[in-house]
Amino acid sequence: MLAEEPIWIMRELQRCSGCRMCEIACSLHHEGRIWPEASRVRVFMFVPGVDFPHLCTQCHDYPCVEACPVEALSVDEETSAVIVDREKCTSCGACVTACPGRVPFLHPGDGKATICDLCGGDPECVKICQEGNWDVLRVVERTEEHSYKLYARRPGEVTEQLVKILFGERGEELI
Amino acid sequence: MRGYAGKFSEIDLSSGDAKDVRFSEETLRLYLGGRGLATKILWDALGKRWEAVDPLGPENILTVLAGPLTGYYAGGRMCISGKSPLTLGIVGSTIAGEHSIDMRCAGYDGLIVKGRAEKPVYILVTDSRVEIRDASHVWGKDRIDTYRILTKEGLGLLEERSPGTREWKEPSILHIGPAGERMSRVTAVQTKWTHGAGYGGYGALMGSKNLKAVLFKGMGPLPDAWDMERPRELIWEVARKRFKSDSMRRWGTGSLGYDVGARLSSEPVRNWQEEWHDEKSFGVDRFEERVWIKRYMGDFGCPTTCLKLAFVRTGPYKGAISDNPDYEIQAYGGTNLGIFQPEDNVHICSVMEDLGFCGIQVGNVLGFAGELYQRGILTKEDLGFELNWGDTAAFTRLMRMIADREGIGDVLAEGTHRAAVKLGQMKGVDLTKYAIVAKGHGIGAHGIRSRLDYVEVVSYPCSVQGGDHTSPAQRDLRKGDSELTCMLQDSGVYCMFNHESDYIWDFLQAVTGWPITADEWYDNMALRILAIQRAVLLMGGPDITWKPVEDDDIPTRWYEPLPTGPYNGRVAESEELVEDRNKYFEDVGWDSRGIPKSSELRRLGLGDVERKLKSFFN
């Protein structure tokens, strides 16, 4: 089922169980095999119990697309996802550093920039997260009212916040 | 060959060398991985002189093995093994986490660790590369500091070696705590907050090798399956089945604190003097209300996520953290010590894990000490303080003495069986009747007297892993929780709680391409592994040799009637044990003493085991 309107993946990071079934779903869909480090959604866990998925939020201004020196990155008009032209990509890593959340990565296989493409509007990671009732990832309509870039934060920053929400002042000793 | 990375790393900590080794397709086809393959590796390397091998000497081998189903089947685990410091046999001891996935994605199905490092080290496994690195800066550190320091160090190394390519995910870690470093036999190989491969006492084995931790980061895909399309479907089918198991997801195994303790009357209370407690006293709902900060927690590929993140926010135990307590630790760090408060239980669990203990093993020996104190056999003079049931601070103090091997703690650090023998000699009385053990293992928190729990009278006496409640001998060999089924889970290597008998054979075939059926497993493969495990268990040594039949018994305590609860008066009968034990021995191809029969060993292609057993018993 394809969404009629562009979608966005809403996230409730502190609910994440760390099951990583999103990584399995994503890599099976995109790579045809289980490949956690090639999954477009990657679960980080710098502190045990503080697991969370890390994936593209489709910023309004798309700094990764802007940063690409060879125009290998573009925005899909229908889904608003970032699409990588793997032929054009030179593996320079400019998109990785341009992203405020360091979400894109160079594929561990071919070294090309790799970014969530929203599965064309019907994301696999969300399906399993919903079916399993973890409800960390959810598809919503993409509207102009959200500051999507707020969600493009580096895993270290996310961890620092979550660890305090979960463990209070003790959290600071755990990082 | 499919489903395998194809290579293993053999690491000699004495010389500092690591080399890649391979096993033939035939070997893997017969033993799969994990517990099965560990049995083969250990038998081949140490079998000839098994009884002389010191489990804590450099000659012993630590195996860290995944299996072909690891990462494919729901809830991947790692199987830790070696000559067990507790049972002196081979114990397949599994632990959840991403380590086994990272290892397979790095191109390895397992590590075979030999020798002993001169000073503390850790092993770093990355893509087709194995390194031995200095660990003196984390030696002596608890789980929190070990995790914090090694995570940062690992992330730094990954970025340094391949800068600017990505935000690096943390390496997965297996580690031991201070008690493991001091070779206490009641210690686990650990990960995260409260994950542990506890049975076997392999924390001590790592400690004896000066091995503090193993770090894994694999960037490749999981090794390809024989038929990729089939697992793709099966993964979701199994997940959907597991999603329906709501009690396990909702409450985790912690719901058994009510089910087992109050309803079934088979939970250890005050060193098993009772197995029942009032239903309202320790229900999992109180954990949810008071200490859970995450309702679902799990590890790679687990649809069940039965773990619960627990944290004490207020009171004297503020700051205690556990990613459980699961039922076992509710019992062994709670009811078995007369402790019935969730906050106290999370604290006990937190300290156990900080120090590197197996919660079951240390909880068993703490309960044993508690009963000796109750009976006036251990005194305030022996301990330096009073040790009354329910005194959380006192049990915490004793636990720290065990970790430090201070005073009486040095004796208790050897585990309940050995402590009972030694303290008995010191006091001039028989204390083994207070030891709730089987083959050196403190028994899991499931009793048999009420006859209502899943374990049977033969479960612990006949198990080749002794008191291991995750590997119980059952009269029906093909039961979902029988030792032979657990052996499949431990060799696969995946989580027993996700086992679905309707799917597992399809899964195994789809991943490996081998036409392994239930009949092939239960009639041949499992019996082969079982026979070797039984053989080495009977050889034991060097400090203890288990006597066939005589040591294939239940604890003395279980011949005493249950004193309280709705099933009070129920008791184990020795006639029942003898009858069931004889039948079990017969069914698995062992003689009346439980020694694998020559004809059976030859049928299984284990001529060398047959010869060794013959010379051992003559």
Interface residues (C-beta under 8 A of the other chain):
Chain A: Q14 R15 S17 G18 C19 R20 M21 E23 I24 S27 L28 E31 G32 R33 I34 W35 P36 E37 A38 R42 V43 F44 M45 F46 V47 P48 G49 D51 H54 G93 V96 T97 G101 R102 V103 F105 L106 P108 G109 G111 I128 E131 G132 N133 W134 R154 P155 L166 F167 G168 R170 E173 L174 I175
Chain B: G71 Y72 E98 I101 C105 I144 Y147 R148 T151 L155 G164 T165 R166 E167 K169 E170 T191 K192 W193 G218 M219 G220 P221 L222 D224 M228 R232 I235 W236 A239 R240 F243 R249 I293 K294 Y296 M297 G298 D299 F300 G301 C302 P303 T305 L309 F311 R313 G319 I321 D323
